[in-house]
Amino acid sequence: MQNCTLQDNSPGGLLVSHGSIAEIADSTITHNYDGMLSDNATIVFRGVVKVNNNRNFGIGAGANATLEVSEGSLEASGNGGNGINLNGAFFSIGCFTDCRVTANDNGVDGMFLGASTLVTLGDGPPGSTAVTAMNNKGNGITLVTAATLANIVTGRYTLKGNTMGLSVGDASVVMVGGLDVEGNTIGLLSDGAGSLNLSSIPPNPSVVRTNRTADADLRFGTRITVDGVAFGTPLKCEPTVLSRGTTKCP
């Protein structure tokens, strides 16, 4: 599907399911109830794709769905619910040159991952892939139910102006550089997380600072390892939290 506009449909602008494979390029999906829905299928995004201003989800991907941004940009902004809502799905962002995923100004979370994986891949230079979740009424990114977020060098995650920048429940995060969490009510909230491994590298530094209530609020058995990440204030930790590295619980 190339150079198309899907609008004013209910329940959704686009459904991809039952083992289908779709490639979407330079298209707009807007003012539907859900922008697009997928399960047990593969969707590849190319060029400039906008899934904006839908009444509920922008993108909803269920069991065994695979989403891939291999070049260009994908935007899911201004939707009434979550911008990108994943349940049992796999989402990869991997470009040889610059690519962007944006989930701003949504009515709930920018991205919600339940039992899903979000991974930043690619052979570009550090920080060449930009993932942005700003000014959402809920959280920038929410991870629950054994979800995984993995970024190795190439990604730059900017989470600003949300209720919580990054909210981690029963889930895991590996972030090697590229975490920028500022100006949220809480920067990082972790409650019962499997593990958080946060590091900063010189060409793609990581910072968690200038959040209004706390930069990091760690609860109920969270395990966190920090290597060089700049926190603006000391970690706020319950007694059950295990921490190590360059920044630890008081």
Long-range contacts (C-beta under 8 A, 24 or more apart in sequence): 1-25, 1-27, 2-26, 2-27, 2-47, 3-27, 4-28, 5-29, 5-30, 6-30, 6-32, 7-31, 7-32, 8-32, 9-33, 11-37, 12-36, 12-37, 13-51, 13-54, 16-41, 16-42, 16-43, 16-65, 17-41, 24-49, 25-49, 25-72, 26-72, 28-52, 29-54, 30-54, 31-55, 34-58, 34-60, 35-59, 35-76, 35-79, 36-60, 37-61, 37-62, 38-62, 38-65, 38-67, 38-89, 39-63, 39-64, 39-65, 40-64, 40-65, 41-65, 41-66, 42-66, 42-68, 43-67, 43-68, 44-68, 44-70, 45-69, 45-70, 45-72, 45-74, 46-70, 46-71, 46-72, 47-71, 47-72, 47-73, 48-72, 48-73, 48-75, 49-73, 49-74, 49-75, 50-75, 50-77, 51-75, 51-76, 51-79, 51-83, 52-76, 52-77, 52-78, 52-79, 53-77, 53-78, 53-79, 54-79, 54-80, 55-79, 55-80, 56-80, 56-81, 57-81, 57-82, 57-83, 57-84, 57-85, 58-82, 58-83, 58-84, 58-85, 58-103, 58-106, 59-83, 59-84, 59-85, 60-85, 61-85, 61-86, 61-87, 61-89, 61-91, 61-116, 62-87, 62-88, 62-89, 63-87, 63-88, 63-89, 64-88, 64-89, 65-89, 65-90, 66-90, 66-91, 66-92, 67-91, 67-92, 68-92, 68-93, 68-94, 69-93, 69-94, 69-95, 69-99, 69-101, 70-94, 70-95, 70-99, 71-95, 71-96, 71-97, 71-99, 72-99, 72-100, 73-99, 73-100, 73-101, 73-102, 74-100, 74-101, 74-102, 75-100, 75-101, 75-102, 75-103, 76-102, 76-103, 76-106, 76-110, 77-102, 77-103, 77-104, 77-105, 77-106, 78-104, 78-105, 78-106, 79-106, 79-107, 80-106, 80-107, 81-106, 81-107, 81-108, 82-106, 82-108, 82-109, 82-110, 82-111, 82-112, 82-138, 83-109, 83-110, 83-111, 83-133, 83-136, 84-110, 84-111, 84-112, 85-109, 85-111, 85-112, 86-111, 86-112, 86-113, 86-114, 86-116, 86-118, 86-147, 87-114, 87-115, 87-116, 88-114, 88-115, 88-116, 89-116, 89-117, 90-116, 90-117, 90-119, 91-116, 91-117, 91-118, 91-119, 92-119, 92-120, 92-121, 93-118, 93-119, 93-120, 93-121, 93-122, 93-129, 93-131, 93-155, 94-120, 94-121, 94-122, 94-129, 94-154, 95-122, 95-124, 95-128, 95-129, 96-122, 96-123, 96-124, 97-124, 97-128, 98-124, 98-128, 98-129, 98-130, 99-128, 99-129, 99-130, 100-129, 100-130, 100-131, 100-132, 101-129, 101-130, 101-131, 101-132, 102-130, 102-131, 102-132, 102-133, 103-132, 103-133, 103-136, 103-140, 104-132, 104-133, 104-134, 104-135, 104-136, 105-134, 105-135, 105-136, 106-136, 106-137, 106-138, 107-136, 107-137, 107-138, 108-136, 108-137, 108-138, 109-133, 109-136, 109-138, 109-139, 109-140, 109-141, 109-142, 109-162, 110-134, 110-136, 110-138, 110-139, 110-140, 110-141, 110-159, 110-162, 111-140, 111-141, 111-142, 112-141, 112-142, 112-144, 113-141, 113-142, 113-143, 113-144, 113-147, 113-149, 113-171, 114-144, 114-145, 114-147, 115-144, 115-145, 115-146, 115-147, 116-147, 116-148, 117-147, 117-148, 117-149, 117-150, 118-147, 118-148, 118-149, 118-150, 119-148, 119-149, 119-150, 119-151, 120-150, 120-151, 120-152, 120-154, 120-155, 120-178, 121-152, 121-154, 122-154, 123-154, 124-154, 125-154, 125-203, 126-153, 126-154, 126-177, 126-178, 126-201, 126-203, 126-204, 127-154, 127-155, 127-156, 127-177, 127-178, 127-203, 127-204, 128-154, 128-156, 129-154, 129-155, 129-156, 130-155, 130-156, 130-158, 131-155, 131-156, 131-157, 131-158, 132-157, 132-158, 132-159, 133-157, 133-158, 133-159, 133-162, 133-165, 134-158, 134-159, 134-160, 134-161, 134-162, 135-160, 135-161, 135-162, 136-161, 136-162, 136-163, 137-163, 138-162, 138-163, 138-164, 139-163, 139-164, 139-165, 139-166, 139-167, 140-164, 140-165, 140-166, 140-181, 140-184, 141-165, 141-166, 141-167, 142-167, 142-169, 143-167, 143-168, 143-169, 143-171, 143-172, 143-173, 144-169, 144-170, 144-171, 145-169, 145-170, 145-171, 146-170, 146-171, 146-172, 146-194, 147-171, 147-172, 148-172, 148-173, 148-174, 149-173, 149-174, 149-175, 150-174, 150-175, 151-175, 151-176, 151-177, 151-178, 151-179, 152-176, 153-177, 153-178, 153-201, 153-204, 154-178, 156-180, 156-204, 157-181, 159-184, 159-187, 160-184, 164-188, 164-189, 165-208, 165-211, 168-193, 168-196, 168-222, 169-193, 170-194, 172-196, 173-197, 173-198, 175-199, 175-206, 176-201, 177-201, 177-203, 177-204, 177-205, 177-206, 178-204, 178-206, 179-206, 179-207, 179-208, 179-229, 180-206, 180-207, 181-207, 181-208, 181-209, 181-211, 181-215, 182-207, 182-208, 182-209, 182-210, 182-211, 183-210, 183-211, 183-212, 184-211, 184-212, 185-211, 185-212, 185-213, 186-211, 186-212, 186-213, 186-214, 186-215, 186-217, 187-211, 187-214, 187-215, 187-216, 188-215, 188-216, 188-217, 188-218, 189-217, 189-219, 190-216, 190-217, 190-218, 190-219, 190-222, 190-224, 191-219, 191-220, 191-222, 192-219, 192-220, 192-221, 192-222, 193-222, 193-223, 193-224, 194-223, 195-223, 195-224, 195-225, 196-222, 196-223, 196-224, 196-225, 197-224, 197-225, 198-224, 198-225, 198-226, 198-227, 198-229, 199-226, 199-227, 199-228, 199-229, 200-227, 200-228, 200-229, 200-230, 201-228, 205-230, 206-230, 207-231, 207-232, 208-232, 209-233, 218-243, 218-249
